[in-house]
Amino acid sequence: MKRADQVMAMMKEQLSARGVTGVRFSSSALGPDEPSFSNNLPEGRMYNRSVVIDVIP
C-alpha cells in the first residue's frame, strides 16, 4: 500500500498548491496476492504497478 499512499499524498500536495481544497482521497492496493494482470510477462508487471485515479464529481 506504500505506493498507493505515496501517489495519494502527491496528488493532495499538487491540488493544494493549485488552490483546490476540500477534496477527499482514499487509497487501496491489491499487492502481490491479487494482481490485476499476470506477473509472468513484463507487460503484466508494468500494469500491476500502475495507479488508477477515479474522479467522482
Backbone bond lengths (Angstrom), bond angles and torsions (degrees), N, CA, C in turn:
res aa  C-N    CA-C-N  psi(-1)  N-CA   C-N-CA  omega(-1)  CA-C   N-CA-C  phi
1 M - - - 1.451 - - 1.528 110.55 -
2 K 1.291 116.88 -9.08 1.454 120.81 -177.56 1.528 111.92 -57.01
3 R 1.348 117.81 -46.92 1.464 120.53 -179.11 1.521 111.25 -63.95
4 A 1.305 117.81 -42.85 1.465 120.95 179.01 1.518 110.45 -60.08
5 D 1.323 117.31 -41.97 1.462 120.87 178.75 1.526 111.73 -67.41
6 Q 1.328 117.30 -36.94 1.463 120.62 177.94 1.524 111.25 -64.96
7 V 1.316 117.05 -42.95 1.465 120.60 179.17 1.525 109.62 -65.70
8 M 1.315 117.70 -41.38 1.454 121.36 179.12 1.527 110.57 -61.73
9 A 1.319 117.82 -43.69 1.461 121.74 179.03 1.529 110.86 -62.97
10 M 1.328 116.67 -41.30 1.456 120.83 178.89 1.529 110.76 -64.27
11 M 1.320 116.83 -41.84 1.464 120.21 179.04 1.531 110.86 -63.69
12 K 1.321 117.53 -43.22 1.466 120.67 177.68 1.518 110.71 -59.82
13 E 1.321 116.27 -44.54 1.465 121.23 -179.30 1.524 111.26 -63.13
14 Q 1.324 117.13 -46.61 1.458 121.17 -178.81 1.530 111.96 -64.94
15 L 1.313 117.47 -42.93 1.465 120.01 178.93 1.516 111.51 -67.33
16 S 1.324 116.91 -41.43 1.460 121.45 178.86 1.526 110.67 -61.68
17 A 1.330 117.18 -40.83 1.465 121.59 178.98 1.525 111.40 -63.10
18 R 1.317 117.04 -22.88 1.461 121.82 179.82 1.528 112.41 -99.87
19 G 1.332 116.02 10.53 1.454 120.75 175.46 1.513 115.63 84.99
20 V 1.316 117.89 9.13 1.463 121.23 178.80 1.525 107.92 -88.83
21 T 1.319 116.11 117.44 1.466 120.30 -179.26 1.517 109.97 -127.62
22 G 1.306 116.41 169.26 1.455 121.41 177.73 1.516 114.03 74.13
23 V 1.306 116.80 21.56 1.461 120.84 -179.55 1.525 108.70 -96.01
24 R 1.309 116.81 135.27 1.462 120.76 178.18 1.520 109.52 -98.44
25 F 1.318 115.51 140.72 1.452 122.40 -179.99 1.519 109.66 -126.46
26 S 1.298 115.52 152.20 1.457 121.32 167.84 1.516 107.06 -147.57
27 S 1.308 116.24 154.31 1.463 119.48 179.78 1.517 108.92 -134.17
28 S 1.313 113.85 154.58 1.458 120.07 174.51 1.517 107.35 -149.62
29 A 1.294 115.71 156.59 1.460 120.59 -179.58 1.519 108.82 -137.66
30 L 1.320 115.97 138.61 1.457 119.75 178.58 1.519 111.37 -86.70
31 G 1.316 117.37 -36.78 1.455 121.08 177.26 1.513 113.72 71.90
32 P 1.333 116.00 -173.50 1.469 120.67 -174.59 1.532 113.93 -69.24
33 D 1.329 117.56 -18.19 1.462 119.93 -178.62 1.526 113.16 -79.67
34 E 1.333 117.69 -21.30 1.461 121.83 -178.02 1.534 110.61 -135.00
35 P 1.324 119.58 61.10 1.461 119.50 -179.61 1.530 111.16 -66.54
36 S 1.322 115.30 143.67 1.460 120.14 177.48 1.524 111.11 -74.11
37 F 1.344 115.53 -30.96 1.461 122.65 -179.28 1.521 108.70 -129.31
38 S 1.308 117.09 162.53 1.456 121.51 178.59 1.524 110.33 -64.72
39 N 1.311 116.98 137.29 1.464 121.63 176.76 1.525 111.91 -88.05
40 N 1.325 117.79 7.35 1.467 121.36 -178.89 1.520 112.83 -75.58
41 L 1.329 117.85 -20.00 1.459 121.88 -179.03 1.529 110.13 -121.77
42 P 1.330 117.37 150.88 1.472 119.95 178.86 1.533 112.67 -56.85
43 E 1.332 117.49 -36.70 1.456 120.34 179.78 1.529 111.53 -63.21
44 G 1.320 116.58 -41.41 1.458 120.64 178.30 1.518 111.46 -63.92
45 R 1.324 116.30 -43.18 1.471 119.82 178.24 1.528 110.65 -63.60
46 M 1.340 116.84 -37.14 1.463 120.89 178.43 1.533 110.15 -61.57
47 Y 1.330 116.54 -48.42 1.460 119.96 -179.21 1.531 111.74 -66.16
48 N 1.307 117.93 -31.50 1.465 120.33 178.81 1.524 112.10 -70.03
49 R 1.326 117.42 -18.76 1.465 120.59 177.66 1.522 112.33 -93.53
50 S 1.301 117.47 1.58 1.462 120.53 -177.50 1.527 110.96 -77.68
51 V 1.309 114.58 163.80 1.464 122.33 178.36 1.519 107.51 -119.74
52 V 1.310 117.01 133.45 1.463 122.20 177.93 1.521 108.06 -109.69
53 I 1.328 115.93 129.15 1.458 121.14 179.70 1.519 107.59 -116.48
54 D 1.324 116.14 121.15 1.458 122.11 175.79 1.528 108.28 -101.50
55 V 1.320 116.73 127.13 1.461 121.99 176.40 1.524 107.20 -104.95
56 I 1.314 115.30 120.32 1.454 120.69 -178.13 1.531 107.48 -117.79
57 P 1.329 117.53 111.18 1.478 120.04 -177.42 1.515 112.17 -69.76
